[in-house]
Amino acid sequence: MLSCRAAQFAQTGFAHGEKHPYHPRDCPDGEVNFANAENSLIRDELTRYINTHNTFATQCSSYNEGFTGNYQLRSAMAGHINAHFNPAKPVEHEDLTFAAGVTELNEVCAFLFCDHGKREAIMLGRPIYGSFKPDLALRTGIDLEYVSFEDVDQFGVDCVGVYEKAFEDAKARGVNVRALLICNPHNPLGRCYTREALVELLRLCGRKSIHLISDEIYALSTYGREDDEPETFTSVLSIDVKGLVDREHVHVLYGMSKDFGAAGMRLGCVVSWNETFKKATRAICRFSSPSEYSQALAASILEDQEFVNSFLAKSQKRLLQNRLLAECLLDRTGIEYYDKGNAGLFLWIDLSPYLPIQDTGGDPWAAELLLSERFDKRNIGMAYGQGFQATEPGHFRLIFGVDEDTLREGIRRISSEIGTSGDVIPRMIKLTMEV
């Protein structure tokens, strides 16, 4: 006999088991993974750097300094953030706490900001990264308040009024919102919040005495484009919060998985000036301690800012190239997509015209799930809109941070499944992977 928790957890999806990824020659029927938000376009450069620049000290085989980031890594990350995030006040090593990925730090925020069973909640706009739900609520049992924006720009100053109304509506229902979580740059829309919006969101958090959590995991995965005015990333850290909100209520999440294409390092950090929060985080993150070997690798990379600058420039150029290619291929198939923004690894595509509603008794959400299952049978992995708390059925998140052959094959399979005219897509764009 297991606990009730065990029964609940056993129903939760997870990745496990051998993969057979698509390769045009070695595995032509293999899986096209448009589901995992990974930047594979720079993985070769990262691996070469690691293999040629690292030797491990003996302390990597020990507990070393503890469980939540050694001094070398915290100092290197503080230097990296100071170099690239333009903080209003320099970040110091003691402002940082590490865990085995930002996923765990999402959960830590839920544990430390909300009490289970007291109808306390974290507020999020939608659509939003789907795994925030299990990250924040699976083990903590807290409430989540999702906010819809309809015609209001979610990333401009007008979003603040929508959030404030949602806060008051929740309060009227007996739900106590303890924190606002934003994803900047945004997943899955690829947008950056304006500086003006961030200032007003900080002011809102100050008025309501709630915490602001800014997930900035895609901070440096932004790319300019000549066909539209590009948005620029503004970190919450770059804003002087004096007079806006208590500094101890501001927390920023970052890590190695997205900007560095290093999800396998399992390294995430939180920047905070709240001493009680930091102590509590370090106490419970002993259950999710990152490897000393991963810490040594990350520190050596972050300390070499000449390499980092070159590496990020290559990454941003390749992400732009792949996004333009993905847009071209989707245009040829007639598939529409959210065409704003210039950040992240994904496009928010609209497959609502192709939902098999006739096979689900007219239920569009069931049709979205059915279409997803049909994609699975064609070996296309792609996250669907309901998981992102989308307000309308039919949206999917397509990851374009894959090699060109995989990107073309995946869109060809999608086109074939939904019956558009893109079964054969000529090689309209030749990607140049050199910078």
Secondary structure, 3 states (H helix, E strand, C coil): CCCHHHHHHHCCCCCCCCCCECECCCECCCEEECCCCCCHHHHHHHHHHHHHHCCCCHHHHCCCCCCCCCHHHHHHHHHHHHHHCCCCCCCCHHHEEEECCHHHHHHHHHHHHCCCCCCEEEEEECCCCCCHHHHHHCCCCCEEEEECCCCCCCCCCCHHHHHHHHHHHHHHCCCEEEEEEEECCCCCCCCCCCHHHHHHHHHHHHHHCCEEEEECCCCCCECCCCCCCCCCCCCHHHCCCCCCCCHHHEEEEEECCCCCCCHHHCCEEEEECCHHHHHHHHHHHHHHCCCHHHHHHHHHHHHCHHHHHHHHHHHHHHHHHHHHHHHHHHHHHCCEECCCCCECCEEEEECHHHCCHHHCCCCHHHHHHHHHHHHHHCCEECEEHHHHCCCCCCEEEEECCCCHHHHHHHHHHHHHHHCCCCCCCCCCCCCCCCC
